[in-house]
Amino acid sequence: MPVLSPELQWLKSLVQKYYRENTVVPAYDVSKREFGYGTFKKIDARHASFETHHELNAFLRNQSPLFISASVSEFSSPGMQPIQNKGLVGSDLIYEFDADDVPTSCKQIHDSWFCVSCGMQGKGRVLKCTQCAKGTRVSEWVCSVCLDATKKQTLALSKILQDDFGFSENELHVNFSGSKGYHVHVRSPSIFSLPKSARIELMDYLSLHEFDLGSSGFSFDGKQYYCPSFASAQGHPKRVLAELVRLIEVGTESEWMLASGSSPRTIKSFLGNRLGWYKEVLSGILPALPGKKTEIFWNSVLASIVEELRSRLDRQTSGDIYKLIRVPDTIHGSTGFLAKSLSWSQLPGFDPFSDAIAFSKVSERKLYVHASPLIRIGEQTLDPLLEQEVSVPGSLAAYLVGWGAAELR
C-alpha cells in the first residue's frame, strides 16, 4: 500500500472524526449490497459486505475511507467473488447527473486547460490544443451555476418518471453526489428485475436518444408546418409542445433569438401576436412566417427545444447493474462534502456549498494553493489564486486539498 501523503493523512483524520460523531443509516438493506471503498482512488477495493449498518459504521470509524460506494443491486452473497457468484437478486434504477455533462457557460470561467506538448493554455474545456492539436490537461471545477443546472435536470427527471411511467414520489430517492451533481435512486418492485436491455431502452427514452420530430407529428409540407394536437399529444411530443407553449406565453426575446437564430427585429415582430400563435399551436399548426422562413425557423426552434429537454444522464451508471455508487450521507473525499440525502421538497432550495459541508467546525489551515478559481464554501469566498500561500477555514482547506489544488503548510 502506498504511503499516505500529509494531505491524505489530514483528510483521513477529518473523515474519521466525522464518522465517530455521526451515524450513516442507508435507506436500503445493507446486508444485500456489495461495498467498495478507497483513499488513493474512489475504489481501491471492492467485494466488501456488512451484515448490518452497525458493522458498516464500525468500518467507517476504524478505516475512515475517503470514499465509499455500494452496489445498485441486491445479492444473496454480496461478498463473494467473482461477481457471478454473488447471486443477483435485483437492481435499483440509478440515474446520475454530473455537472461535467451539462453544458453551462460558467465552464469558460472556472475551467482551464494546459498543453503539455507546447505549453499553450487557456480558459474553458479544450481537449485538443488550439496551437499544436495535441491532447490537453483540463482542470475542471464546479460552481453554483453548474450545480443548479444539474439540479434542474434532476427535478425534470422526477417529473418525467412520475408523469410518463407512474412512479410515486416515495419510490424516487435523491441525494447530492458529494461533488458534481445528483443521484436519483428508483426503488420499486416493478423495476427490480428489469434486464439491462430494458434499462437501456428506458434511459434512451429519458435522454430522447434518436428521438425524431418528423415521425412524432412535426412536419412541413412545403406550405404549412404541422404539429401534434396539444390535447391528444403524449410522451415526448407533449413535452416538446409544452415547452413551445411556454416560450410563446412567456419566452423572452433573447430565448427566441437563441432558439431560432433570428434577429432581434424579426423576433419583436413575431412576438407581437403571442395570442394568435398560442391558438394555432393548440390546434396543431405552427404559425407561418413571411417568405420561406417558416421551415427554417421552426426546425431551429424545435431542435433547440429537444436539445434542452434531453436528460444529461450518465449512460454508464444508468445501464450498469454491477455499478457501485456513492453511499448516501457519506463523505466525498475530493470535496469534504456529504452525499446528502434530500426530500424532493428540500431539493429546490438546496445549496451544496452551504448545506453539504461536513467539516464546518474544522480549524483554519495554512495552504499553498497551486491554482484555483473563485470558490465559495459556506460564507467564505476565496478569490482566484495562483501559486500562493493562504490561511483559510478548515472546510475550504479540505475542499482545496481534496481537489488536488493545494498542499498543507
C-alpha positions in Angstrom: 0.0 0.0 0.0 1.5 3.4 -0.9 2.5 5.8 1.9 -0.1 8.4 2.7 0.9 12.0 2.0 0.5 14.6 4.8 -2.6 15.8 2.9 -4.3 12.4 2.8 -3.4 11.8 6.4 -5.0 15.1 7.4 -8.1 14.4 5.3 -8.5 10.9 6.8 -8.3 12.3 10.3 -11.1 14.7 9.5 -13.2 11.9 8.0 -12.6 9.6 11.0 -13.6 12.3 13.4 -16.8 12.9 11.4 -17.8 9.2 11.3 -17.0 8.8 15.1 -19.5 11.6 15.8 -22.2 10.7 13.2 -24.0 7.5 12.1 -24.8 6.6 8.5 -28.0 4.7 8.0 -28.6 3.8 4.3 -32.2 3.5 3.1 -31.6 0.0 1.8 -30.8 -3.4 3.3 -27.0 -3.2 3.9 -26.7 -7.0 4.2 -27.6 -7.4 0.5 -25.3 -4.8 -1.0 -21.7 -5.1 -2.2 -19.4 -2.2 -1.0 -16.3 -0.7 -2.4 -14.1 1.9 -0.8 -10.9 3.9 -1.4 -8.5 6.6 -0.3 -6.0 6.8 -3.2 -8.8 6.1 -5.7 -12.5 6.2 -5.3 -12.5 2.4 -5.3 -9.2 0.8 -4.1 -11.0 -2.4 -3.1 -14.5 -3.9 -3.6 -16.5 -7.1 -2.7 -16.8 -5.9 0.9 -20.0 -6.7 2.7 -21.6 -5.9 6.1 -24.4 -7.7 7.9 -25.9 -4.5 9.5 -25.5 -0.8 9.3 -23.8 -1.0 12.7 -21.0 -3.1 11.1 -20.8 -0.5 8.3 -20.4 2.3 10.7 -17.7 0.5 12.7 -15.8 0.1 9.4 -16.2 3.8 8.7 -15.0 4.8 12.2 -12.0 2.5 12.1 -10.9 2.6 8.5 -12.1 6.2 7.6 -12.0 5.7 3.8 -12.2 9.0 1.8 -14.8 7.3 -0.5 -17.3 4.5 0.0 -19.8 3.2 -2.6 -22.4 0.4 -2.6 -23.9 -1.7 -5.4 -27.1 -0.6 -7.2 -28.1 -4.3 -7.0 -29.0 -6.6 -4.2 -27.2 -10.0 -3.9 -27.8 -13.1 -1.8 -24.0 -13.3 -1.2 -22.6 -9.8 -1.8 -19.1 -10.6 -0.5 -18.5 -13.5 -2.9 -16.0 -13.4 -5.8 -16.2 -13.3 -8.8 -19.2 -11.2 -9.4 -21.1 -14.1 -11.0 -21.1 -15.9 -7.6 -22.8 -13.1 -5.7 -26.3 -14.3 -6.6 -28.1 -11.4 -8.2 -31.5 -10.7 -6.7 -32.5 -7.5 -8.4 -31.4 -3.9 -9.1 -32.5 -0.4 -8.4 -32.6 2.1 -11.3 -29.9 4.7 -10.8 -29.7 8.0 -12.7 -26.7 10.2 -12.2 -26.4 13.8 -13.3 -22.8 15.3 -13.4 -22.1 18.9 -14.0 -19.3 17.9 -16.5 -22.1 16.5 -18.8 -24.4 19.6 -18.6 -23.3 22.5 -20.9 -23.0 25.7 -19.0 -21.3 29.0 -19.8 -19.6 29.1 -16.4 -17.1 26.5 -17.6 -15.4 29.2 -19.6 -14.7 31.0 -16.3 -13.6 28.3 -13.8 -12.3 25.6 -16.1 -8.9 25.8 -17.8 -6.6 23.7 -20.0 -2.9 23.3 -20.5 -1.0 21.6 -23.3 1.9 19.5 -22.0 3.5 19.4 -25.5 3.8 23.1 -26.4 2.8 24.9 -23.2 -0.2 26.6 -24.7 -3.0 27.2 -22.2 -6.4 28.9 -21.9 -9.8 29.0 -20.3 -12.7 26.6 -20.8 -12.7 22.9 -21.5 -10.5 22.4 -24.6 -9.4 18.8 -25.2 -7.1 19.4 -28.1 -4.5 22.2 -28.1 -5.5 25.2 -30.3 -1.9 25.6 -31.4 -0.4 22.1 -31.9 -3.6 19.9 -31.8 -2.1 17.6 -29.1 -4.1 16.4 -26.1 -4.5 18.8 -23.2 -4.7 18.5 -19.4 -8.0 20.0 -18.3 -8.6 21.5 -14.8 -12.3 21.1 -14.0 -14.2 22.8 -11.2 -17.8 23.3 -10.2 -19.8 26.3 -9.1 -23.4 27.2 -8.1 -24.3 27.7 -11.8 -23.2 24.2 -12.8 -24.9 22.5 -9.8 -28.1 24.5 -10.3 -28.1 23.2 -13.9 -27.8 19.6 -12.7 -30.5 20.2 -10.1 -32.8 21.4 -12.9 -32.1 18.2 -14.8 -32.8 16.2 -11.6 -36.2 17.8 -11.0 -37.2 17.4 -14.6 -36.3 13.7 -14.4 -38.5 13.3 -11.4 -41.5 14.8 -13.2 -41.0 12.5 -16.2 -40.6 9.4 -14.1 -43.9 10.2 -12.3 -45.9 11.6 -15.3 -44.8 9.2 -18.0 -44.1 6.0 -16.0 -46.3 6.3 -13.0 -43.6 6.0 -10.3 -44.7 7.6 -7.0 -42.5 10.2 -5.3 -41.9 7.7 -2.5 -40.2 5.4 -5.0 -37.8 8.1 -6.1 -34.9 8.9 -3.7 -32.5 11.7 -4.4 -29.1 12.7 -2.9 -26.4 15.1 -3.7 -23.4 13.2 -5.1 -21.0 15.0 -2.8 -19.2 16.6 -5.7 -20.6 17.5 -9.1 -24.3 16.6 -9.2 -27.1 14.4 -8.0 -28.1 10.8 -7.9 -31.7 9.5 -8.3 -32.4 6.0 -7.0 -35.6 4.4 -8.2 -36.6 1.6 -5.8 -39.8 -0.2 -6.9 -40.8 -3.8 -7.3 -41.9 -3.0 -10.8 -38.3 -2.4 -12.0 -36.3 -4.6 -9.6 -35.9 -7.4 -12.1 -35.7 -5.4 -15.3 -33.0 -6.8 -17.7 -30.2 -4.5 -18.8 -31.7 -4.1 -22.3 -34.9 -2.7 -20.8 -32.9 -0.3 -18.6 -31.1 1.0 -21.7 -34.4 1.5 -23.5 -35.7 3.5 -20.6 -32.6 5.5 -20.5 -32.9 6.2 -24.2 -36.4 7.4 -23.7 -35.4 9.8 -20.9 -32.5 11.2 -22.9 -34.5 11.5 -26.1 -31.9 9.2 -27.8 -32.7 9.1 -31.5 -36.0 11.0 -31.0 -37.3 12.1 -34.4 -39.5 15.1 -34.8 -40.9 14.1 -38.2 -42.2 10.7 -37.1 -43.7 12.4 -34.0 -46.1 14.7 -35.8 -43.9 17.7 -36.5 -43.8 18.1 -40.3 -43.6 20.8 -43.1 -45.5 20.1 -46.3 -44.0 23.0 -48.3 -46.6 25.5 -47.2 -47.7 24.7 -43.7 -45.8 23.4 -40.6 -47.9 20.9 -38.6 -47.5 19.8 -35.0 -49.5 17.3 -32.9 -52.7 18.5 -31.3 -51.9 19.6 -27.7 -55.0 17.9 -26.4 -54.0 14.4 -27.8 -50.2 14.5 -27.6 -48.4 12.2 -25.2 -44.8 11.5 -24.1 -42.1 13.4 -25.9 -44.3 15.3 -28.3 -46.3 16.5 -25.3 -43.1 17.7 -23.6 -41.9 19.5 -26.8 -45.3 21.2 -27.2 -45.4 22.2 -23.5 -42.0 23.9 -23.8 -43.1 25.5 -27.1 -46.3 26.9 -25.4 -44.2 28.2 -22.5 -41.9 30.0 -25.0 -45.0 31.5 -26.7 -46.6 32.6 -23.4 -43.6 34.0 -21.5 -40.4 33.4 -23.6 -38.1 36.4 -23.7 -36.7 37.9 -26.9 -33.3 36.5 -26.1 -34.7 33.0 -25.6 -36.4 33.2 -29.0 -33.3 34.6 -30.7 -31.2 31.8 -29.2 -33.6 29.1 -30.2 -34.4 30.4 -33.7 -31.2 32.1 -34.8 -33.3 35.1 -35.9 -32.6 38.8 -35.5 -34.0 41.0 -32.7 -36.1 42.9 -35.2 -37.6 39.7 -36.5 -38.4 38.3 -33.1 -40.1 41.5 -31.9 -42.4 41.4 -34.9 -43.2 37.7 -34.3 -43.9 38.1 -30.6 -46.4 40.9 -31.2 -49.0 38.2 -31.8 -48.4 35.7 -28.9 -52.2 35.0 -28.5 -52.6 34.2 -32.2 -49.6 31.9 -32.1 -50.9 30.2 -28.9 -54.2 29.4 -30.6 -52.6 28.0 -33.7 -50.3 25.7 -31.8 -53.1 24.3 -29.7 -54.9 23.5 -33.0 -52.0 21.6 -34.4 -50.4 24.3 -36.6 -47.1 26.2 -36.2 -47.7 29.8 -37.4 -46.4 30.7 -40.9 -43.7 33.3 -41.4 -43.1 35.6 -44.3 -41.4 34.2 -47.4 -39.5 30.9 -47.0 -38.6 31.4 -43.3 -41.3 29.1 -41.8 -39.4 25.8 -42.2 -36.0 27.1 -41.2 -37.4 29.0 -38.2 -39.4 26.1 -36.7 -36.8 23.5 -37.5 -34.3 25.6 -35.4 -36.8 26.2 -32.6 -37.9 22.6 -32.3 -34.3 21.3 -32.4 -33.4 23.7 -29.7 -36.3 22.6 -27.5 -35.4 18.9 -28.0 -31.8 19.6 -27.0 -33.0 21.5 -23.9 -35.3 18.6 -22.9 -32.7 15.9 -23.1 -31.8 14.4 -19.8 -28.0 14.6 -19.5 -27.7 11.2 -17.8 -24.5 9.3 -17.2 -25.2 6.4 -19.5 -22.7 4.1 -17.9 -24.3 4.5 -14.5 -27.9 4.1 -15.7 -27.3 0.8 -17.6 -24.8 -1.0 -15.3 -26.4 -3.3 -12.8 -23.0 -4.1 -11.3 -22.2 -0.4 -10.7 -21.1 0.8 -7.3 -22.3 4.3 -6.4 -21.7 6.7 -3.5 -23.4 5.7 -0.3 -25.8 8.5 0.6 -24.8 10.6 3.6 -21.2 9.6 3.4 -18.3 12.0 2.8 -16.8 12.6 -0.7 -13.1 12.8 -0.1 -12.5 15.2 -3.0 -14.6 17.9 -1.6 -15.3 17.3 2.1 -19.0 17.5 1.3 -21.6 15.0 2.2 -23.5 13.0 -0.4 -26.6 14.3 1.4 -30.0 12.6 1.2 -32.8 15.0 0.4 -36.5 15.1 0.1 -38.0 16.3 -3.1 -39.3 19.4 -1.3 -35.8 20.2 0.0 -34.1 19.9 -3.4 -35.1 23.2 -5.0 -33.6 25.3 -2.1 -30.6 23.0 -1.5 -27.2 24.7 -1.8 -24.3 22.2 -1.7 -21.8 24.9 -1.0 -23.6 25.6 2.3 -25.8 22.7 3.1 -23.5 19.7 2.4 -20.4 20.8 4.3 -19.1 18.0 6.6 -16.1 19.9 8.2 -17.7 23.2 9.2 -16.1 23.1 12.7 -12.5 22.3 11.5 -9.9 24.9 12.4 -8.2 27.2 9.9 -5.3 25.8 8.0 -2.4 27.3 6.1 -2.1 26.1 2.5 0.0 26.5 -0.6 -2.5 26.8 -3.5 -1.3 25.9 -6.9 -4.3 27.2 -8.9 -7.9 27.7 -8.1 -10.8 29.8 -9.5 -13.2 31.9 -7.3 -14.6 29.5 -4.7 -17.4 29.9 -2.1 -17.8 27.5 0.8 -20.4 28.5 3.3 -20.0 32.2 4.0 -16.3 32.3 2.9 -15.4 33.3 -0.7 -11.9 32.8 -1.9 -10.7 34.9 -4.9 -8.8 33.1 -7.7 -5.3 32.0 -6.6 -2.1 31.0 -8.4 0.9 29.7 -6.6 0.1 31.5 -3.4 0.2 30.7 0.4 -3.0 31.4 2.3 -4.8 30.6 5.5 -8.4 29.5 5.1 -11.2 27.9 7.1 -11.0 24.1 7.5 -13.9 23.3 5.2 -12.4 25.4 2.4 -9.0 23.9 3.1 -10.4 20.3 2.8 -12.1 21.3 -0.5 -8.8 22.6 -2.0 -6.7 19.8 -0.7 -9.2 17.1 -1.7 -9.5 18.6 -5.2 -5.7 18.3 -5.5 -5.2 22.1 -5.8 -3.3 22.7 -2.6 -0.7 21.4 -0.2 -0.6 21.8 3.6 1.9 24.2 5.1 
